Amino acid sequence: MKEWQFADPPNVAVFLDRGIVTRGDWIAYVSHDDDDGSWQFHNSETGPVEEGDIMIVSLQSVLQRDESIQILADLPEGWHAWRSSKSSPWQRAKSRPHPPTTTNDSAMSQV
């Protein structure tokens, strides 16, 4: 493996779609969240992600699984990257801001 290039340490906790580990799915989507700087790694499946589908692992373990994410080490917070196949180049874009949650929205989500 190349020299560590991420600003975050190798043992930082990240979110990983469980299918990448259990089924050997490839990483298709990466986000570097603006609100807390966390990293998320998802497979190519579309649709909502259930809480039980997410694992918390180290960034280093994700890089060991797929060294192609090394190129995303400089992905700024608030950006995401995607690719259409495991061998496709990564594309990047600034993520859309999420609207702030209001008290009424919180109450409605609990119903």
Secondary structure, DSSP 4 states (H G I P E B T S, - for coil): -PPP--SS-TT-EEEEEHHHHHT-PPP-EEEE-TTT--EEEE-S--SPPPGGGEEEEEHHHHHHH-GGGGGGTTPPTTEEEE-SSTTSPPEEEEPPPPPPPPHHHHHHHT-
